[in-house]
Amino acid sequence: VTGNLYLPKERKPNEKFPAILYVCGHGRVKKDGVSYGNKVHYHHHGSWFARHGYVCLTIDTIQLGEIEGLHHGIYSKNMWWWASRGYTPAGVEAWNGIRGIDYLQSRPEVDGERIGVTGRSGGGAYSWWVAALDERVKAAVPVAGITSMRNHVVDGCVEGHCDCMYQVNSQGWDFAMISSLVAPRALLISNTDKDRIFPLDGVVEVHRKTKRVYDMLGVSNNLGLQITEGPHKDTQDLRVHAFSWFNRFLKNERPLIDKPAVKYFEPKDLKVFDKLPEDEITSKIHDTFVLPLAPVPIPDDKKSWESYRAMVISDLKKNVFRAWPAKPDPVTLRKVVDLEADGIALSAYDFVSQEPWNLRLFVAHRKGLPRKDLDLVVLNVLDEKGWGEFAATYGKPFPKAFGELDELPDHDADAFASEKRMFKNQEWAMAYVAPRGIGLTAWSG
């Protein structure tokens, strides 16, 4: 991990300063194909801290650092195995931050009992992870790095974030669970009011839930919320409050902030390597950060297989499908319509997936074919793309089956003709269902 260390120019003999770990957001600095790291983009923060009596370590991220790694495995690279193996770049960034604190505490200039962490955007998120995991952090100011799960999932903010923003969330935690782990230490939640990827209502909701924990512990004064006007941007207004927070909790001072954070250095001044090390592992850290799974021995008899099967099912229920109800609700199937058009019969049924959610099951086959004579029924579970294709195929011929939709996609006559040919030649039925959040139950914020 590459970084820059900022030190005050003047130091008395044996004097120790409070220290700040600054974790960077997504700010690319690249010239002529050479990455200088996002530590360059945010270096004015380190300069301000050093000018005001702090040691500041500013570290690159693996995505936009001097040594370029990857945050976007699931987001855009189809590396779905990341989640299956328990890997997230959020874990790497958190670990890098913790090791950064190790380094700060090794410095003779640093008072290891007065350490803070801050960063903006992606760095705001890493500030959460580090502060929650490492109790050596006495004060934290995550800037534009957290909002509610509802904002991410229902309002679609997840589309604006890469994988580094998320833990492997098998426990189904909302983000206030992360912020509450910082209690009782000093925490300032900082954001702007027009941030589209960290919306104001979600930020306020996280603060409200976190405040309950601080109030319960009797340390309400250690939690703050500051909202300034503006978009998702590194503004001077945000910085002033962060600087003041650290002065208050790491120096026991509350002076007027009269000097802005300004940039003093050129990218070349802050570059660590003239030539990147050949043995670097940052660019492939997703292959090694989580230990590979040990080979699973294949059971060689029925008893061993049954034991292994029971263990796997138990682990799946515990770790993957833990949100499933212990006792499923009755299905309570209800027929919505029986329709026929152009040689195809389509039936629609509503059933209870889990109270209070109903899902719709569509069943299509050749007109006049008794269901007792079917050779095969194929259940198709539709993702968003699949739902769009299904609605384009069947929506126009069977609009009553899609009655709750405000608008149907353009009809795909070729796909419908292909379905007709299949049903004409086969004693088959095709069943379709879209899970919660897709199709008739699509989320809307």
C-alpha positions, 0 to 999 in steps of 0.5 A: 500500500502506498501512502504519504506521511505528513509531519509538522515542521517544528517539534520540541524534544520528545514531543508527541502529536495526535495522528490522523489516518486519512483514507482516500475516496475515489479520486483518480490522478493519472497522467500518461498512463501512470497512476499517482494514486488518490492520495494525490487527489486528497493531499490537501487534507494531510497538509492541513493536519501537519500545519496544525500540529498533527501527524497524518498518514494518507494512504492509497486505495487498491482501486485507484492507488499508485499500484492499481487493484480492483474494487469492481469485481461484482459491480462490473466484472462478473466476479460473483465468487467474491461474495461466495468466498466471503471476500469484499474490497471493503475488508482489504481497505479496512485492514490497510487502515488498521495496519496504517494505525500500526505504523502511526503508533510505531512513529516516535512523533505520534501519541498512540492514544490520540488517533483519529480517522477520516476520509470522504466518499469511499474514504468515508466508508473506510472510516466507518470500517476502521473506526468500528473495528479498531478501538485505538481510533478515539475520534472519527469523521466519516464524510459522505460514506454511509446511508441507510440500507433502504437508500441503497436497495429501494432507492437504487443508490447501490448503482452509484457505488462499487463493492468497497462500500459493502461488507459481506452482509450475511447477517442482514445488518443495516448500516446503523449497526456499523456506526453504532459499533464506534460508540462510545468514542467520538463520532461526527457523521458528516454529509451534504444535503444534495448528495445523490449517492448518500441521500440526506434522509438516509444519513439522518436515519443512520444518525437517529438510530446511532444516537439511541446507542450513544444516549443509552451509554450516556455519551450523547456529546460524543456523537455529532451530525453535520449537514452542509449545503452542496452535492457529493463533493469535497467542500471546504465547509465539510472540512472545517467541521472535521478539523474542529471535531479532531481539535476538540477530541484529540487536542482538547482545543476549540480554536477558530479554523482560520486557514483553509486546506490547500494543495501544495504539491505536484503529483510527482512530488507525492509518488512513492515508486519510480518503478512499481515492484515486480512482487506487488500483490495489490493488483491481485489481492482478491485472489489471496486476501481470503484463504482458499477453501480446503478441498472437500473429500467426496463421501464414499458411502451412503451414511457419509453422504447423508451426514455431509448433505445434512451439514451443507444444508444446515450451513446454507440455512444458517449463512445464506438463507438465514432470513427465511422464516423458520416455518413457511406461511401457507401458500394460499394459491388464488387464481387470477385469470385463465386466458387464451390467445392465438393458440396459447393458454395462459393462467395467472395465480397469486400466492403468499410468498411470505406475509404480507407479500404476494407473488404471481405465477404464470403458467403457459401451454398449448391451448386445449392441452389437459394439464394431466397430459403434460410431459414437462413443466419448466419453472423459470425464475425471472431476473429483471432482464428475464421479466422484461423479456417475458412481459414483452413476449406475453404482455400484449396477447394477455394484458389482463394477466399484467393488469397491475402494470402501468405500462407494458414493454413493446411486444416481441412478436418473434419471441411469441411465435417461437413460444407457439412453435414450441407448444405446438410440438411439445406437451410442455408447460412453461411457468414463470415467477419473478421474486420480490422486487422484480416485475409486479412487485418492483421496488419503488422509493 
